[in-house]
Amino acid sequence: MKKLKLLFPMIAASLFFSFAGCQLFDPNAGSSGSNGTGSENTDTGGTENSGPGSGSSSENGTVSGDSTGGGIGSLLSGYHLVWNDEFDRSDADGTPLSDNWWYDIGDGWQACSDGKNPKNDRWGNGELQWYSDNNPKNTYVSDGTLKIVAKKEVCNGMNYTSGRIVTRGLNTFKYGYIEMSAKIPNDRGVWPAFWMLNNDIYDGNGWPKSGEIDIMESSVNLWQSDTVYGTLHCNAGFGGSPVFSKKASVKFSDGKFHKYAVNWDDDHIDWYYDDVKVFTYTPVSYDTAPWPFNDEFYIIINLAVGGGLGGDVPADFTSSTMEIDYVRVWQKDSGYTDRNDGLSTPTSTVTKTIPSGAKIIYDSKKTSAYQITGGDVWNGGWAWKDYNAGNDVLKQIEFQYLSGENSCGGWNLSPLSYSANSKLHLSVYAGHNFSIKPVKPDKEFFTTVSPDGKYQWIDVEIDLGAADTLTQLGFVSTVVQTIWVDHVYITE
């Protein structure tokens, strides 16, 4: 067990607390990169060769030009094609191949063609369309391309119809270079998207915990022509807000095919538009909150009408078409390695000898004279939870999302007076750095954990300084993580 003796408080100037200094969440604050490193490509020389497409580098997320060339023959060495649909074949009725695609159907409350039911009113975004089931009016293949058509027509109480095709249950992927070549509409009131969801979203962790990869979204109403976004959702984003979202310029108003892709690696995700890498997401840690992207995901292509991103639909709207040339998935010849920072939940507590006369706040083996009376989410950290580690009950602290630069939560305590030079002791099972903030004294004690991200028991000792009364104990983290605590006591 690693032992840390903290004699000097290290107070980060950027951390502010409300209960005892927690920085409050600002719902209007930008979400890009708050739980990971979001970077645009700043390599100004030469060409990008880090993914299976190559092209000029971009400083500002801007790409342009026709991308009808390239194709499978342009693939860089080290990757191989694992799945594709060139839309040169269709089912007998002209709809996309049923071996490759299911349909999400209706307004979010209907069972889809694979039997899954999202139970998500208007797809959670206030969308105005009814997604049809295998209807060639809305999804059909002709002349080597797939057309998804949004139409103004009344259907099941909705005023518009459209198509949303998914590979869920048929073809799922874990990592890879995922690319679509498409003409996306330059029309107001519609919201074309090429994206991915975790295969367990409807019968597993649910959204946003299971993760969402938005490869491309466009809204002429909200972002004007020739602007697309790449976005990630996961549990590290507050309330489902994006943990990462950046825009780039792609001149789709030219009516030509453009390529939209991600290179989803085992430790980061790059976005490529027309073979140019425009930005990158690298999580602050590989715990599940900022990195659920180590699981099977499926592909979605849809054309929504109205809603949160589609915006107002013009009165003269009749139809809008998204045309897809192909969808292709490549993966590394060398394979991938799951990253989870060595996260392992404790199976038992750590052995600890508590001195006679110690003032016990919490201990899984002993009765505490001083009680934890409550706790709450103060800044994305949920501290009021028991965790059964075998026969031992530990206190679990979940830093669920970052608000600003940190997450914090803590315990309310029955008042505990202590003399000068007393020491606070805790045993903590953790894999990343964290801070402990006794109140009082109103000081933050920073704890360094092994940089390899492997979880281990850490023995923490804090010199409390002058005599005072302890009423609260806070925990602070600058990364999304979970820690477990036992053997909390004061010696005088």
C-alpha positions as CSV (number, residue, x, y, z in Angstrom):
1,M,0.0,0.0,0.0
2,K,1.3,3.4,-1.0
3,K,1.7,5.9,1.9
4,L,1.5,9.6,1.5
5,K,2.1,12.1,4.3
6,L,0.7,15.5,3.4
7,L,2.1,18.2,5.6
8,F,1.6,21.2,3.3
9,P,-1.6,22.2,1.7
10,M,-1.5,22.7,-2.1
11,I,-4.3,25.0,-3.1
12,A,-5.1,25.3,-6.9
13,A,-5.9,28.9,-7.7
14,S,-8.4,27.8,-10.3
15,L,-10.6,25.8,-8.0
16,F,-13.4,27.6,-6.2
17,F,-15.9,26.1,-3.9
18,S,-19.5,26.8,-2.9
19,F,-20.1,24.4,0.0
20,A,-16.6,24.8,0.9
21,G,-15.5,26.3,-2.3
22,C,-16.8,24.1,-5.1
23,Q,-17.0,25.9,-8.5
24,L,-20.6,25.9,-9.6
25,F,-21.6,24.5,-13.0
26,D,-22.2,27.2,-15.6
27,P,-24.9,25.8,-18.1
28,N,-23.8,28.4,-20.6
29,A,-20.1,27.5,-20.5
30,G,-18.5,25.8,-23.5
31,S,-18.3,22.1,-23.3
32,S,-15.6,21.4,-25.8
33,G,-12.8,19.4,-24.3
34,S,-13.8,19.9,-20.7
35,N,-13.2,16.3,-19.9
36,G,-10.6,15.6,-22.4
37,T,-8.0,17.3,-24.6
38,G,-9.8,18.6,-27.7
39,S,-7.4,19.9,-30.2
40,E,-7.5,21.1,-33.8
41,N,-4.7,20.0,-36.1
42,T,-1.9,22.6,-36.0
43,D,0.7,20.9,-38.1
44,T,1.2,23.4,-40.9
45,G,3.7,21.5,-43.1
46,G,3.4,18.6,-45.4
47,T,0.5,16.1,-45.4
48,E,-1.3,14.1,-42.7
49,N,-0.4,10.5,-42.7
50,S,-1.8,9.4,-39.4
51,G,-5.0,7.9,-40.7
52,P,-6.2,5.9,-43.7
53,G,-6.9,9.1,-45.6
54,S,-4.2,11.7,-46.5
55,G,-4.4,15.3,-47.4
56,S,-3.2,18.8,-46.5
57,S,-3.2,19.6,-42.8
58,S,-5.6,22.2,-41.4
59,E,-5.0,24.8,-38.6
60,N,-8.5,26.1,-38.4
61,G,-10.8,23.1,-39.1
62,T,-11.3,24.2,-42.7
63,V,-11.4,21.8,-45.7
64,S,-12.7,22.2,-49.2
65,G,-12.8,20.6,-52.6
66,D,-14.4,17.6,-54.4
67,S,-13.6,14.3,-52.8
68,T,-15.0,11.9,-55.4
69,G,-11.6,10.4,-55.9
70,G,-9.7,8.3,-53.3
71,G,-11.8,5.3,-52.4
72,I,-10.5,2.0,-51.2
73,G,-7.4,2.2,-53.3
74,S,-6.1,5.2,-51.4
75,L,-6.1,3.4,-48.1
76,L,-2.7,3.8,-46.3
77,S,-0.8,0.6,-45.4
78,G,-1.5,-0.8,-42.0
79,Y,-5.3,-0.9,-42.3
80,H,-7.7,-3.3,-43.9
81,L,-11.4,-3.0,-45.0
82,V,-13.7,-4.9,-42.6
83,W,-17.1,-3.8,-43.8
84,N,-18.6,-1.5,-46.5
85,D,-21.8,-0.8,-48.4
86,E,-21.2,0.8,-51.8
87,F,-24.9,1.0,-52.5
88,D,-24.5,-0.7,-55.8
89,R,-27.0,-3.3,-54.7
90,S,-30.4,-3.2,-53.0
91,D,-33.3,-5.3,-51.9
92,A,-35.9,-6.2,-54.5
93,D,-38.0,-3.1,-53.7
94,G,-35.0,-0.8,-54.1
95,T,-34.4,-0.2,-50.4
96,P,-31.0,-0.6,-48.8
97,L,-29.8,-4.2,-48.3
98,S,-31.5,-5.7,-45.3
99,D,-28.3,-7.6,-44.5
100,N,-26.7,-4.3,-43.7
101,W,-29.4,-2.0,-42.3
102,W,-32.3,-1.9,-40.0
103,Y,-34.7,1.0,-39.6
104,D,-35.4,3.2,-36.6
105,I,-39.1,3.8,-37.0
106,G,-41.7,6.4,-36.0
107,D,-41.4,9.3,-33.5
108,G,-39.3,7.5,-30.9
109,W,-42.0,5.5,-29.2
110,Q,-42.4,2.7,-31.7
111,A,-40.5,-0.6,-31.8
112,C,-37.9,-0.4,-34.6
113,S,-37.4,-3.1,-37.2
114,D,-35.0,-5.0,-35.0
115,G,-37.6,-5.0,-32.1
116,K,-35.8,-2.3,-30.0
117,N,-37.9,0.5,-28.6
118,P,-36.2,3.7,-27.8
119,K,-39.2,5.1,-25.8
120,N,-37.8,8.6,-26.5
121,D,-40.4,11.1,-27.5
122,R,-39.5,12.7,-30.9
123,W,-36.0,11.2,-30.5
124,G,-35.3,13.4,-27.5
125,N,-34.8,16.4,-29.8
126,G,-38.3,17.6,-30.7
127,E,-38.0,16.3,-34.2
128,L,-41.0,16.7,-36.5
129,Q,-40.7,13.7,-38.9
130,W,-42.1,10.2,-38.8
131,Y,-39.3,7.8,-39.7
132,S,-40.7,5.2,-42.2
133,D,-40.0,1.5,-42.1
134,N,-38.4,0.2,-45.3
135,N,-40.3,2.7,-47.5
136,P,-38.7,3.5,-50.9
137,K,-40.2,6.9,-50.8
138,N,-37.8,7.8,-48.0
139,T,-34.9,5.4,-48.4
140,Y,-33.9,3.9,-51.8
141,V,-30.9,2.9,-53.8
142,S,-30.4,4.0,-57.4
143,D,-27.5,4.6,-59.8
144,G,-25.0,3.5,-57.2
145,T,-26.0,5.7,-54.3
146,L,-28.4,5.7,-51.4
147,K,-31.0,8.5,-51.1
148,I,-32.6,9.4,-47.8
149,V,-35.5,11.8,-48.5
150,A,-37.3,14.0,-46.0
151,K,-40.8,14.8,-47.4
152,K,-43.6,17.1,-46.4
153,E,-46.5,14.7,-45.9
154,V,-48.8,13.8,-43.1
155,C,-48.1,10.4,-41.5
156,N,-49.3,9.1,-38.1
157,G,-49.9,12.5,-36.8
158,M,-46.6,14.0,-38.0
159,N,-46.3,16.5,-40.9
160,Y,-43.1,15.1,-42.4
161,T,-41.5,11.7,-43.2
162,S,-37.9,10.7,-43.5
163,G,-35.5,7.8,-43.1
164,R,-33.1,6.7,-40.4
165,I,-31.1,3.5,-41.1
166,V,-28.9,1.7,-38.5
167,T,-26.5,-1.2,-38.5
168,R,-27.5,-2.2,-34.9
169,G,-27.6,-5.9,-34.4
170,L,-26.2,-6.5,-37.9
171,N,-22.8,-4.9,-38.1
172,T,-21.2,-3.3,-35.1
173,F,-17.7,-2.0,-34.7
174,K,-15.2,-1.4,-32.0
175,Y,-12.5,1.0,-33.2
176,G,-11.7,1.8,-36.8
177,Y,-11.6,4.4,-39.5
178,I,-15.3,4.9,-40.3
179,E,-16.1,7.0,-43.4
180,M,-19.1,8.1,-45.4
181,S,-19.0,9.9,-48.8
182,A,-22.1,11.9,-49.2
183,K,-23.9,15.0,-50.6
184,I,-25.6,16.5,-47.7
185,P,-28.5,18.9,-48.3
186,N,-27.9,22.7,-48.2
187,D,-31.5,23.2,-47.1
188,R,-33.0,25.0,-44.1
189,G,-35.1,23.0,-41.6
190,V,-33.3,19.7,-41.9
191,W,-30.6,18.0,-39.9
192,P,-28.4,15.4,-41.7
193,A,-26.3,13.2,-39.5
194,F,-23.7,10.4,-39.7
195,W,-23.1,9.0,-36.2
196,M,-22.7,6.0,-33.9
197,L,-24.3,4.7,-30.7
198,N,-23.3,2.0,-28.3
199,N,-24.9,-1.3,-29.2
200,D,-26.3,-1.6,-25.6
201,I,-28.0,1.8,-25.5
202,Y,-31.6,0.4,-25.2
203,D,-30.9,-2.5,-22.9
204,G,-27.6,-1.6,-21.1
205,N,-26.2,1.6,-19.7
206,G,-28.5,3.9,-21.6
207,W,-27.7,7.4,-22.9
208,P,-25.4,9.3,-22.4
209,K,-23.4,6.8,-20.2
210,S,-23.1,4.3,-23.1
211,G,-21.6,7.0,-25.4
212,E,-22.3,8.7,-28.7
213,I,-19.9,9.5,-31.6
214,D,-21.2,12.2,-33.9
215,I,-19.0,11.9,-37.0
216,M,-20.9,14.7,-38.9
217,E,-23.9,16.9,-38.2
218,S,-25.1,19.9,-40.2
219,S,-27.8,22.5,-39.7
220,V,-28.0,25.4,-42.2
221,N,-30.6,27.0,-39.9
222,L,-28.2,27.0,-36.9
223,W,-24.7,27.1,-38.4
224,Q,-25.3,28.4,-41.9
225,S,-24.1,26.6,-45.1
226,D,-20.8,24.7,-45.3
227,T,-20.4,24.1,-41.5
228,V,-20.4,20.7,-39.9
229,Y,-19.8,19.5,-36.3
230,G,-18.1,16.6,-34.7
231,T,-19.3,15.8,-31.2
232,L,-19.0,13.3,-28.4
233,H,-21.6,12.5,-25.7
234,C,-20.8,10.4,-22.6
235,N,-21.4,10.5,-18.8
236,A,-18.6,13.0,-18.3
237,G,-20.7,15.7,-20.0
238,F,-23.0,17.4,-17.6
239,G,-26.6,16.2,-18.1
240,G,-25.8,14.7,-21.5
241,S,-24.2,17.9,-22.8
242,P,-21.3,17.2,-25.2
243,V,-18.0,16.3,-23.6
244,F,-16.5,17.4,-26.9
245,S,-17.8,19.4,-29.8
246,K,-16.0,21.2,-32.6
247,K,-16.9,22.7,-36.0
248,A,-15.2,22.6,-39.3
249,S,-15.9,24.1,-42.7
250,V,-16.8,21.7,-45.5
251,K,-18.1,23.3,-48.7
252,F,-21.1,21.0,-49.1
253,S,-23.1,23.8,-50.8
254,D,-21.2,22.9,-54.0
255,G,-23.4,19.9,-54.4
256,K,-20.5,17.5,-54.7
257,F,-19.6,14.4,-52.7
258,H,-17.5,15.0,-49.6
259,K,-16.0,12.6,-47.1
260,Y,-16.8,12.5,-43.4
261,A,-14.8,10.2,-41.2
262,V,-13.4,9.4,-37.7
263,N,-10.3,7.5,-37.0
264,W,-11.5,5.9,-33.7
265,D,-8.4,4.6,-32.0
266,D,-8.2,2.8,-28.7
267,D,-6.9,6.0,-26.9
268,H,-8.3,8.9,-28.9
269,I,-10.6,9.9,-31.8
270,D,-9.6,12.0,-34.8
271,W,-12.1,13.6,-37.2
272,Y,-11.3,13.7,-40.9
273,Y,-13.3,15.7,-43.5
274,D,-12.2,15.3,-47.1
275,D,-9.1,13.4,-45.9
276,V,-8.0,16.3,-43.7
277,K,-7.6,15.7,-40.0
278,V,-9.4,18.7,-38.4
279,F,-9.5,17.9,-34.7
280,T,-8.8,15.3,-32.0
281,Y,-10.4,14.1,-28.7
282,T,-8.1,12.6,-26.1
283,P,-9.8,11.9,-22.8
284,V,-8.4,13.1,-19.5
285,S,-8.6,9.5,-18.3
286,Y,-9.8,6.1,-19.6
287,D,-12.4,5.6,-16.9
288,T,-15.8,4.9,-18.3
289,A,-17.3,8.4,-17.8
290,P,-15.0,10.2,-20.3
291,W,-14.2,7.0,-22.3
292,P,-17.0,4.6,-22.9
293,F,-15.6,4.3,-26.4
294,N,-14.1,0.8,-25.9
295,D,-17.2,-1.1,-26.8
296,E,-19.2,-2.2,-29.8
297,F,-21.0,0.7,-31.6
298,Y,-23.3,0.8,-34.6
299,I,-23.7,3.2,-37.5
300,I,-26.6,5.6,-38.0
301,I,-27.5,7.7,-41.0
302,N,-30.5,9.9,-40.9
303,L,-32.1,13.1,-42.1
304,A,-34.2,14.7,-39.3
305,V,-36.7,17.5,-39.8
306,G,-36.9,20.4,-37.4
307,G,-36.1,19.8,-33.8
308,G,-33.4,21.2,-31.6
309,L,-30.8,21.4,-34.4
310,G,-33.0,21.4,-37.6
311,G,-34.7,24.5,-36.5
312,D,-37.8,26.1,-38.1
313,V,-39.0,24.4,-41.3
314,P,-39.7,26.9,-44.1
315,A,-43.3,27.2,-45.2
316,D,-42.4,26.3,-48.8
317,F,-40.5,23.1,-47.8
318,T,-41.5,20.1,-49.9
319,S,-38.5,17.7,-49.7
320,S,-34.8,17.4,-49.0
321,T,-32.4,14.7,-50.0
322,M,-29.2,13.3,-48.5
323,E,-27.3,11.2,-51.1
324,I,-24.7,8.7,-49.9
325,D,-22.1,7.1,-52.2
326,Y,-20.6,4.6,-49.7
327,V,-20.0,3.8,-46.1
328,R,-16.7,2.0,-45.3
329,V,-15.0,0.7,-42.1
330,W,-11.3,-0.1,-41.9
331,Q,-9.3,-1.4,-38.9
332,K,-5.7,-1.6,-38.1
333,D,-3.8,-4.7,-39.1
334,S,-2.0,-4.6,-35.8
335,G,-5.3,-4.5,-33.8
336,Y,-6.3,-2.4,-30.8
337,T,-5.7,-2.5,-27.0
338,D,-8.6,-1.5,-24.7
339,R,-7.7,1.4,-22.4
340,N,-9.4,1.5,-19.0
341,D,-6.6,3.0,-16.8
342,G,-6.4,-0.3,-14.9
343,L,-9.7,0.5,-13.3
344,S,-10.6,-2.2,-10.9
345,T,-13.1,-2.1,-8.1
346,P,-11.9,-3.1,-4.7
347,T,-12.8,-6.6,-3.6
348,S,-12.0,-5.9,0.1
349,T,-10.7,-3.2,2.3
350,V,-7.0,-2.8,3.2
351,T,-5.7,-3.9,6.6
352,K,-5.3,-0.9,9.0
353,T,-4.4,-0.7,12.6
354,I,-6.2,2.3,14.2
355,P,-4.5,3.6,17.4
356,S,-6.3,3.5,20.7
357,G,-8.0,6.8,21.4
358,A,-8.4,7.8,17.7
359,K,-11.5,9.7,16.8
360,I,-13.1,7.5,14.1
361,I,-15.2,9.2,11.4
362,Y,-15.7,6.1,9.3
363,D,-14.3,2.5,9.4
364,S,-15.7,-0.6,7.9
365,K,-14.4,-2.7,10.8
366,K,-15.3,-0.5,13.8
367,T,-18.2,1.6,15.1
368,S,-17.7,5.3,14.5
369,A,-18.3,7.7,17.3
370,Y,-18.5,10.6,14.8
371,Q,-21.0,10.1,12.0
372,I,-21.2,11.0,8.3
373,T,-24.6,12.7,8.4
374,G,-25.1,13.4,4.7
375,G,-23.5,14.2,1.3
376,D,-24.4,15.5,-2.1
377,V,-23.3,16.4,-5.6
378,W,-21.6,19.7,-5.1
379,N,-19.8,19.9,-8.4
380,G,-20.2,16.7,-10.2
381,G,-19.0,14.5,-7.4
382,W,-21.4,12.1,-5.7
383,A,-19.9,11.1,-2.3
384,W,-22.9,9.7,-0.5
385,K,-22.8,6.0,-1.5
386,D,-21.9,2.7,0.1
387,Y,-20.0,0.1,-1.8
388,N,-19.9,-3.6,-0.8
389,A,-16.3,-4.9,-1.3
390,G,-16.8,-8.5,-0.2
391,N,-17.7,-8.4,3.5
392,D,-16.6,-4.7,3.8
393,V,-18.7,-1.6,3.2
394,L,-16.6,1.2,1.8
395,K,-17.6,4.8,1.0
396,Q,-17.6,5.4,-2.8
397,I,-16.9,8.9,-4.3
398,E,-17.9,9.2,-8.0
399,F,-16.5,12.3,-9.8
400,Q,-19.1,12.0,-12.6
401,Y,-18.3,15.1,-14.6
402,L,-16.1,18.2,-14.5
403,S,-17.6,21.6,-14.0
404,G,-15.0,24.1,-15.1
405,E,-11.7,22.4,-14.2
406,N,-12.8,20.1,-11.4
407,S,-15.4,17.9,-9.8
408,C,-16.0,17.7,-6.1
409,G,-18.3,16.2,-3.6
410,G,-18.2,15.4,0.1
411,W,-19.5,14.4,3.5
412,N,-21.3,16.4,6.1
413,L,-20.1,15.3,9.6
414,S,-21.3,15.4,13.1
415,P,-19.0,18.1,14.6
416,L,-15.6,16.8,15.6
417,S,-13.3,19.0,17.6
418,Y,-9.5,18.4,17.5
419,S,-6.4,19.8,19.2
420,A,-3.5,21.5,17.5
421,N,-1.3,19.4,15.3
422,S,-3.8,16.6,15.0
423,K,-3.7,14.4,11.9
424,L,-6.4,13.2,9.6
425,H,-6.0,9.7,8.2
426,L,-7.7,8.0,5.3
427,S,-7.2,4.9,3.2
428,V,-8.2,5.6,-0.4
429,Y,-8.4,3.2,-3.3
430,A,-7.6,5.3,-6.4
431,G,-5.9,5.4,-9.8
432,H,-5.5,9.1,-10.4
433,N,-4.6,12.2,-8.4
434,F,-7.2,13.8,-6.2
435,S,-7.4,16.3,-3.3
436,I,-8.9,16.2,0.1
437,K,-10.4,19.3,1.6
438,P,-11.2,19.3,5.4
439,V,-13.6,22.0,6.5
440,K,-12.4,23.2,8.8
441,P,-9.5,23.9,8.2
442,D,-10.5,25.3,4.9
443,K,-7.5,24.0,3.0
444,E,-7.0,21.6,0.2
445,F,-4.5,18.8,0.4
446,F,-3.4,17.4,-3.0
447,T,-2.7,13.7,-3.3
448,T,-0.4,12.3,-5.9
449,V,-1.1,8.8,-7.2
450,S,1.1,6.6,-9.4
451,P,1.1,8.1,-12.9
452,D,0.5,4.7,-14.6
453,G,-3.2,4.9,-13.7
454,K,-3.2,1.6,-11.9
455,Y,-5.6,1.5,-9.0
456,Q,-4.1,0.9,-5.5
457,W,-4.7,1.5,-1.9
458,I,-3.2,4.8,-0.7
459,D,-2.6,5.7,3.0
460,V,-3.2,9.4,3.3
461,E,-2.1,11.4,6.4
462,I,-2.9,15.2,6.7
463,D,-1.6,17.6,9.3
464,L,-4.6,19.7,10.3
465,G,-2.6,22.5,12.0
466,A,-4.3,24.6,14.5
467,A,-7.1,23.4,16.8
468,D,-10.6,23.5,15.2
469,T,-13.8,21.6,14.6
470,L,-14.3,19.4,11.5
471,T,-17.8,19.5,10.1
472,Q,-17.3,18.7,6.4
473,L,-14.9,16.6,4.4
474,G,-14.6,17.3,0.7
475,F,-13.0,15.4,-2.2
476,V,-11.8,17.1,-5.4
477,S,-10.6,15.7,-8.7
478,T,-9.6,17.3,-12.0
479,V,-10.4,14.1,-13.9
480,V,-13.5,12.0,-14.0
481,Q,-12.9,9.0,-11.8
482,T,-14.2,6.9,-8.9
483,I,-12.4,6.4,-5.6
484,W,-13.3,4.3,-2.5
485,V,-12.5,5.4,1.1
486,D,-12.2,3.5,4.4
487,H,-10.4,4.0,7.8
488,V,-11.1,7.7,8.2
489,Y,-10.0,8.9,11.7
490,I,-8.2,11.7,13.5
491,T,-5.2,11.2,15.9
492,E,-4.2,13.9,18.4
